[in-house]
Amino acid sequence: MADGAGTGLDARTVWHAWRRVMREEAVREAMFAGTLAERADALGLSPADREVIERYAETPAGTRFFIANYRYRMTSSFINALETAAPLTHRLLRANGVEIDALAERFLDSVGWRDFGPYVYTYGGRVLEFLRAHPEVGGLHGLADLAALESAAVAVTVRAAHSPPDFTPRPGVYAANDAVTSVTTELDVSGWLRGGQPGVGVLPAGPRTFLVYLSPPDLRRRIVAVPESAVALVRGLAVPRAAGEMPAGRLVEKLVALGVVIAPGSD
């Protein structure tokens, strides 16, 4: 049935009808109640949609099991994306007692139960957008700032997957790590990043500036609080600079140690 075999319908038609079953409770109710014929027009079902859905209705027990299994798998994929791409935000939600499964279903309803497949960070980025715009969850103390940081980390990671960063030192010049960005938060979330429990306690007022980057050589995600002068220096090194043009002081050494700036290599 899944590929339309024996129905005279192509796979795209079958998949379109199945997605409507998955994401629309009214369609599921009509399918299991046997009222598709009367409600097809009101539900906007084409004759082809109705034919597919009626075939699913012929095996209600199996179809109910398949729906439940699919929805469970999709809900689990939401949690996996959240844990992988936004672990700090995930911990904040847990600390505030948010029902993650219910949140997952609301997100999946909003995207038509789309399956993001192996693109976990792309999925996580979409989840973070959803959370920041959510009327209740988006207002949790500190969530907007943590989500902004982790959204930046997702963007850096996805960009690196498409265009791997080159950390090779260049003779005679300093250069910025090309998998780095900066974020300024309204609250100072640095305590949560240094080992505190996201979602617990009241954060100090900001603003606070962070560098978000992938650390060479293992591409580990890092989020580090820095002064504005560090951000300005890193931005300036988008175009490599000779060692003699670099400012004096420990800031350059610290940024090199962090992996944000790539020091000159040997000739």
C-alpha positions as CSV (number, residue, x, y, z in Angstrom):
1,M,0.0,0.0,0.0
2,A,2.8,2.4,0.9
3,D,4.0,2.6,-2.7
4,G,0.6,2.6,-4.2
5,A,0.9,-0.9,-5.6
6,G,-2.4,-2.3,-6.7
7,T,-4.3,1.0,-6.3
8,G,-3.6,2.5,-9.7
9,L,-2.2,5.5,-7.8
10,D,1.3,6.9,-7.8
11,A,3.5,7.0,-4.7
12,R,3.3,10.8,-4.4
13,T,-0.5,10.6,-4.2
14,V,-0.3,7.9,-1.5
15,W,2.3,9.9,0.5
16,H,0.2,13.1,0.2
17,A,-2.9,11.3,1.5
18,W,-0.9,9.6,4.3
19,R,0.5,12.9,5.5
20,R,-3.0,14.3,5.7
21,V,-3.9,11.4,7.9
22,M,-0.9,12.0,10.1
23,R,-1.3,15.7,10.6
24,E,-5.1,16.2,10.6
25,E,-7.1,14.8,13.4
26,A,-10.4,15.4,11.5
27,V,-9.2,13.2,8.7
28,R,-8.2,10.4,11.1
29,E,-11.6,10.6,12.8
30,A,-13.5,10.4,9.5
31,M,-11.3,7.5,8.4
32,F,-11.9,5.4,11.5
33,A,-15.6,6.4,11.7
34,G,-16.3,5.4,8.1
35,T,-17.6,8.9,7.2
36,L,-15.1,9.9,4.6
37,A,-17.7,9.8,1.8
38,E,-19.9,12.4,3.6
39,R,-17.1,14.6,4.8
40,A,-14.7,14.4,1.8
41,D,-15.7,17.8,0.4
42,A,-15.6,19.5,3.8
43,L,-12.2,18.1,4.5
44,G,-10.9,19.1,1.0
45,L,-10.1,15.5,0.0
46,S,-9.7,14.7,-3.6
47,P,-11.2,11.4,-5.0
48,A,-7.6,10.1,-5.1
49,D,-7.0,11.1,-1.5
50,R,-10.2,9.5,-0.4
51,E,-9.4,6.2,-2.2
52,V,-6.0,6.0,-0.5
53,I,-7.4,6.8,3.0
54,E,-10.3,4.3,2.6
55,R,-7.8,1.6,1.8
56,Y,-6.0,2.4,5.1
57,A,-9.4,2.3,6.9
58,E,-9.9,-1.3,5.7
59,T,-7.2,-2.4,8.3
60,P,-8.0,-0.2,11.3
61,A,-5.9,-2.1,13.9
62,G,-2.8,-2.1,11.7
63,T,-3.3,1.5,10.6
64,R,-3.8,2.7,14.2
65,F,-0.6,0.9,15.2
66,F,1.3,2.4,12.3
67,I,0.1,5.9,13.1
68,A,1.1,5.5,16.8
69,N,4.5,4.1,15.9
70,Y,5.2,6.8,13.3
71,R,4.1,9.6,15.7
72,Y,6.3,8.1,18.5
73,R,9.3,7.9,16.1
74,M,8.8,11.5,15.0
75,T,8.4,12.8,18.6
76,S,11.6,11.0,19.5
77,S,13.4,12.6,16.6
78,F,12.4,16.0,17.9
79,I,13.9,15.2,21.3
80,N,17.0,13.9,19.7
81,A,17.4,17.0,17.6
82,L,16.9,19.2,20.7
83,E,19.4,17.2,22.8
84,T,22.0,17.2,20.0
85,A,21.8,20.7,18.6
86,A,20.5,22.6,21.6
87,P,21.5,20.8,24.8
88,L,21.5,23.9,27.0
89,T,18.0,24.9,25.8
90,H,16.8,21.3,26.3
91,R,18.1,21.4,30.0
92,L,16.3,24.7,30.5
93,L,13.0,23.3,29.3
94,R,13.4,20.3,31.6
95,A,14.3,22.5,34.6
96,N,11.1,24.5,34.0
97,G,8.9,21.3,33.8
98,V,8.0,21.8,30.1
99,E,6.2,18.7,28.6
100,I,8.7,18.0,25.8
101,D,6.5,15.4,24.1
102,A,3.5,17.8,23.9
103,L,5.9,20.5,22.6
104,A,7.2,18.1,20.0
105,E,3.7,17.4,18.7
106,R,2.9,21.1,18.5
107,F,6.1,21.6,16.5
108,L,5.4,18.7,14.2
109,D,1.9,19.9,13.6
110,S,3.4,23.2,12.6
111,V,5.6,21.6,9.9
112,G,3.1,19.0,8.7
113,W,5.0,16.2,10.5
114,R,7.9,16.7,8.2
115,D,10.7,14.1,8.5
116,F,14.1,15.8,8.6
117,G,15.9,12.6,8.1
118,P,19.6,12.7,9.0
119,Y,19.8,16.5,9.0
120,V,19.8,16.8,12.8
121,Y,21.3,20.2,13.1
122,T,19.0,21.7,10.4
123,Y,16.1,20.1,12.4
124,G,17.5,21.5,15.6
125,G,17.7,25.0,14.1
126,R,14.0,24.8,13.1
127,V,13.1,23.7,16.6
128,L,15.0,26.6,18.1
129,E,13.1,29.0,15.8
130,F,9.9,27.5,17.0
131,L,10.8,27.8,20.6
132,R,11.8,31.4,20.4
133,A,8.4,32.3,18.8
134,H,6.4,30.1,21.1
135,P,3.9,32.2,23.1
136,E,4.6,30.5,26.4
137,V,7.9,28.7,26.2
138,G,9.6,31.6,24.4
139,G,9.1,33.8,27.5
140,L,10.9,31.4,29.9
141,H,13.7,33.2,31.8
142,G,16.9,33.0,29.8
143,L,15.4,30.9,26.9
144,A,15.7,33.6,24.2
145,D,19.4,34.1,25.0
146,L,20.3,30.4,25.2
147,A,18.4,29.8,22.0
148,A,20.1,32.6,20.2
149,L,23.5,31.2,21.2
150,E,22.6,27.7,20.2
151,S,21.0,28.9,16.9
152,A,24.3,30.6,16.1
153,A,26.1,27.3,16.9
154,V,23.8,25.4,14.6
155,A,24.4,27.9,11.8
156,V,28.2,27.6,12.2
157,T,27.9,23.8,12.2
158,V,25.7,23.6,9.2
159,R,27.9,26.0,7.3
160,A,31.0,23.9,8.2
161,A,29.3,20.8,6.9
162,H,28.8,22.4,3.5
163,S,32.2,24.1,3.5
164,P,34.7,22.6,5.9
165,P,36.8,25.2,7.7
166,D,40.5,25.4,7.0
167,F,42.6,25.7,10.2
168,T,45.9,25.5,8.4
169,P,48.3,28.1,9.8
170,R,49.6,30.5,7.1
171,P,53.2,31.7,7.0
172,G,53.7,35.1,8.6
173,V,50.0,36.0,9.2
174,Y,47.3,35.7,11.8
175,A,43.8,34.7,10.6
176,A,40.4,34.2,12.1
177,N,38.9,30.8,12.6
178,D,36.5,30.7,9.7
179,A,33.9,28.8,11.7
180,V,33.1,31.5,14.2
181,T,30.4,34.1,14.9
182,S,29.4,36.4,17.7
183,V,26.2,36.8,19.7
184,T,25.3,39.5,22.3
185,T,22.7,38.4,24.9
186,E,20.3,40.6,26.9
187,L,21.0,38.6,30.1
188,D,24.4,37.3,31.3
189,V,24.0,33.5,30.8
190,S,27.8,32.8,31.3
191,G,27.1,31.2,34.7
192,W,24.9,28.6,33.0
193,L,27.6,27.9,30.5
194,R,30.3,27.4,33.1
195,G,28.6,24.5,34.7
196,G,25.4,26.0,36.2
197,Q,22.0,24.5,35.6
198,P,20.2,26.3,32.8
199,G,16.7,27.3,34.0
200,V,17.6,27.5,37.7
201,G,18.1,30.9,39.3
202,V,17.9,34.4,38.1
203,L,20.4,35.6,35.6
204,P,22.3,38.9,36.0
205,A,21.4,41.7,33.5
206,G,23.5,42.0,30.4
207,P,24.4,42.7,27.8
208,R,27.1,40.0,27.5
209,T,29.0,39.1,24.3
210,F,30.0,35.6,23.2
211,L,32.0,34.0,20.5
212,V,30.4,30.9,19.1
213,Y,32.7,28.7,17.1
214,L,34.0,25.2,16.2
215,S,37.3,24.6,17.9
216,P,40.2,23.1,15.9
217,P,41.1,20.4,15.2
218,D,38.1,18.3,16.3
219,L,35.4,20.9,15.4
220,R,34.0,20.8,19.0
221,R,31.3,23.4,19.6
222,R,32.4,26.2,22.0
223,I,30.6,29.2,23.4
224,V,32.9,31.6,25.2
225,A,32.2,35.0,26.9
226,V,34.6,37.7,25.6
227,P,35.0,41.4,25.7
228,E,33.8,43.5,22.7
229,S,37.5,44.1,21.8
230,A,37.9,40.4,21.1
231,V,35.0,40.3,18.7
232,A,36.3,43.4,16.9
233,L,39.7,41.7,16.6
234,V,38.3,38.5,15.3
235,R,36.2,40.3,12.8
236,G,39.2,42.3,11.6
237,L,41.1,39.0,11.0
238,A,38.6,37.9,8.3
239,V,41.4,39.3,6.2
240,P,44.7,37.9,7.5
241,R,47.1,40.3,9.0
242,A,50.9,40.2,9.4
243,A,52.3,39.5,12.8
244,G,53.7,43.0,13.0
245,E,50.3,44.6,12.5
246,M,48.7,42.8,15.4
247,P,47.9,44.7,18.7
248,A,50.2,44.2,21.7
249,G,48.9,42.5,24.8
250,R,47.5,39.1,26.0
251,L,44.3,39.3,24.0
252,V,45.8,37.8,20.9
253,E,47.5,35.0,22.9
254,K,44.2,34.2,24.6
255,L,42.3,34.0,21.3
256,V,44.9,31.8,19.8
257,A,44.8,29.5,22.8
258,L,41.0,29.3,22.5
259,G,41.3,28.4,18.8
260,V,39.4,31.5,17.6
261,V,42.5,33.0,16.0
262,I,45.0,30.9,13.9
263,A,48.6,31.9,14.6
264,P,51.2,32.1,11.8
265,G,52.8,28.8,10.7
266,S,56.3,28.1,9.6
267,D,57.6,29.2,6.2
